[in-house]
Amino acid sequence: MLARDARRPTPDPTPHTPHPTPHTLHPTPHTLNPTLPRRLLWLTLYALAMAYLEAAVVVYLRALYYPHGFGFPLIFIPNRMALIEIGRELATIVMLLAVGVLAGRDRWERFLLFAFTFGIWDLGYYAGLRALLGWPPSLLTWDVLFLIPVPWIGPVLAPVIVSLGLILGSLWLLTQRLPAGPPRFPRWAWVSMLAGGLLVLLSFTLDFQVTLDGLEPPPFRWGLFGAGVVAGLVGLIGGRARR
């Protein structure tokens, strides 16, 4: 019996470590986080509910101050009401940002979820106005988009394009997360995206004084707006493709 046992191989006490594979050396993006679809669903419902409230407030304002229809040149509301409206817009942004912060797991995801919620809210707002007022009659109808820090003006189609970009871009980046952290962009891509955002902002605000002077706005700066959109897309897609 002792001789037979002596011939048995002695087990190796060191644990077996698997050899690294291409998958472990070069990690691929995670599959979709299992909680993300549920969070996106609730954020969508929240944004649509907020959009309805926003549209309802605008219905009241237009019934009070624009009973014959809203358009340019603008009829100005009293200063006190204008200040209240600015406060309401600021509160709206805070509320959208707050749910993004609560739903996200880190700064990167919080920002993307805020962008997603903002885009859904903006599209839902115009859908609500269309359902409640039959306005806008066309996507090329002009609107006052925002009041902070100066009035933003432009055809409805422009913010719709921006909102669609925010929704699609944030959803795409949410699926690009790596085990080591959020996706990284080269410096040139950040510069391109920031420059694109600035160009879009300028296309909305360069002619704000015309609105304050009670005049018809000039033709929208589609060239400036389009350049901003293209610069943003080049930074976003090109920066990820060449990482």
Buried (B, 14 or more C-beta within 10 A) or exposed (E): EEEEEEEEEEEEEEEEEEEEEEEEEEEEEEEEBEEBEEBBEEBBEBBBEBBBEBBEEBBEBBEEBBEEEBEBEBEEBEEEEEEEBBEEBEEBBEBBBEBBBEBBEEEBBBBBBBBBBBBBBBBBBBBBBBEBBEBBEEEEBBBBBBBEEBBBBBBBBBBBBBBEBBBEBBBBBBEEBEEEEBBEBBEEBEBBBEBBBEBBBBBBBBBBEBBEEEEEBEEBBEEBBBBBBEBBBBBBEBBBEEE
